[in-house]
Amino acid sequence: MRPDTALLALTLATSAHADARREAILPPELPWAGKSRSLVRPPGDPWATPAERSGLTLTPRYDETVAWLRKLVAAAPNLAMVSLGRSPEGRDLWLIVASKEGVKTPEALRANGRPTLFAQAGIHAGEIDGKDAGMMLLRDLTVGGTKAELLDRANLLFLPIFNVDGHERFSATTRINQRGPREAGWRTTARNLNLNRDYTKLDAPEMRHLLRAQNTWPVDLYYDLHVTDDTDHQYDMTWGHNWPTAWSPSIAEWLEGTLLPKGDADLRAQGHIPGRFVQLVDHDDPEKGLLPWFATPRFSTGWGDARHLPTILVEAHSLKPYAQRVLANYVLLESTLRVLGEKGDELRRATHADQDRRPAELVLEWKPTPVPSRTVEILGVGWRKVPSTVSGGTRLEYTGKPRTVSLPKFDQTVAAIRASRPRAYWVPPAWGDVIERLELQGVRVERQEAPRTLDVETYRIRDPKLAREVFEGRVGASARFEVEKRRESFAAGAARVPTDQPLGDLVMLLLEPAAPDSFFAWGFFHGVLRSPEYVEAYVMEPMAERMLAEDPALRAEFERKLREDATFAGGEAENPSAHDAFLPGAPARLQWFYEKTPFFDERALLYPVAREIP
């Protein structure tokens, strides 16, 4: 090959390589021609949204979004614009309040008596469909006039961008498995926190702003608007809640029996294909079946379920075009306002019923059934397994051809962890960050002005383990827990947290250490996992010899442990009860004797939150 020919071949190969790196190769697009396309204003319309001006191919940046909303609010007496607070990078989290009277305060909105939908977009700022749909709907509720009657019977609180800093990490390469918009924001915040994992630990300032809003404004129904990418299927809109098990069973029944069927019907009438949000058991083999999405309280739907706030996870499908996804969100939001206006009293009764429940025992974690609960029909897309030259195995390839399949479904109905309901929990004042987060959640906390001593139940932590990796800025913890009855003294400033309150179930899910999203599991109590006090071998050796000579029962126990525990007999303590009784590598035998003396820290591995029992 001539040198110039070789150079040309190298240039072409390099160019192709660069293009391949930047082009996400998605499965074939399914055709769509829904009636909801008529909702889109032409680009030249004076009230076309920034997204509509692009033909629903682009989403506006933060400043452009805020400017358009300010213009709309100035022209629409029904709207108010309220800042919930600022992000770490100084951006306001704007809440748009839509009501018939144009109220501007929580008290005024509550006074009008109508049910309220709180719809939040952009918790993952690359999944921004809900923002553009909500802007279109706000326009049509007000200056557009086509949906104004909805505000006669319901209110709307709309948070267009929750993750405002992540929204401005704007690029064309934000979501590799999503079909549009051309550019969008990032999944996580400026601190690289995923807000949809922060509903219990409340580490992000943005989440704290949201919690204050949820506790201040009247909210009857909460929507969390996302885009999902689990698999390819025909559905362009999937949505759902914790079901068939739930911490709020009355709410779940209303959502399942009233809200979802009506929303499905309205979506279908506009040419969309709605379905329930589920996950594959095995992403590489759809035929293994489906798992329902049962969320723990770190997620919006699990948090809402735990606090008895009706909450829906909305997941448009990432492989559908952006316009189709935005319009599906619009139709769903419109339908929901209509249902709330007609059936809001029913939902409020269901909510009050769940808030008044005080189960004697609470399931802290659910697991799926070991065998399928049933078989369900799914509107899927054909797939085949093909050899992979990259991984060396096989890969799943979607064909783009609709295919209806029947798949096994595993419901999360097995109670994995339970806890009895105490009268209250006692949190020592030293754990002020935990008390603060309980108060941010809206939990009623009784701060003690004087010291208190009382009989309680506590947990002794056994076999504690720290997570091997950092997750969401924290190192999680797990352990076994043994109940101990103790007489404990609590200093002034301690928090008594009663469970006889509407948020009592949430309190249990946060303070029972075995719960998967408890403060213990998130790593708030690492300080109790080690004791700083220790003993030297030159002290413990002669003490142990005398202890054996004085106590025949102790000698018998010691000799039995020597026979039955090889590590104890000849090894060093790998992790001496997870505290520094000795320096690393100390003999396990000496550690065993030290723990039987009154010099040993009797509070080592004691969970500091106590349970007040009747």
Secondary structure, DSSP 8 states (H G I E B T S, - for coil): --HHHHHHHHHHHHHHHHHHHH------------GGGGG---TTSTT--HHHHTTSS----HHHHHHHHHHHHHH-TTEEEEEEEE-TTS-EEEEEEE-SS---SHHHHHHT---EEEEEE-SSTT--HHHHHHHHHHHHHTTT-TTGGGGGT-EEEEES-SSHHHHTS-BTTS-TT----SSB--SS-TT---GGG-TTT--SHHHHHHHHHHHHS--SEEEEEEEE-SS-BS-SEEEE-S-SS-SSHHHHHHIIIIIHHHHHHHHHHTT--EEE-EEES-TT-GGG-EEE----TTSHHHHHHHHT--EEEEEEETTS-HHHHHHHHHHHHHHHHHHHHHHHHHHHHHHHHHHH---SEEEEEEE--SS-SEEEEEEEEEEEEEE-TTTSSEEEEEEEEEEEEEEEE----EEEEEEE--SEEEE-GGGHHHHHHHHHTT---EE-SS-EEEEEEEEEEEEEEE-SS-BTTB--EEEEEEEEEEEEEE-TT-EEEESSSTTHHHHHHHHSTTSTTSTTTTTTTGGGG-------HHHHHHHHHHHHHH-HHHHHHHHHHHHH-HHHHH-B-SSGGGS-SSSTT-BHHHHHHHTTSTTS-TTTTB-S-EEE--
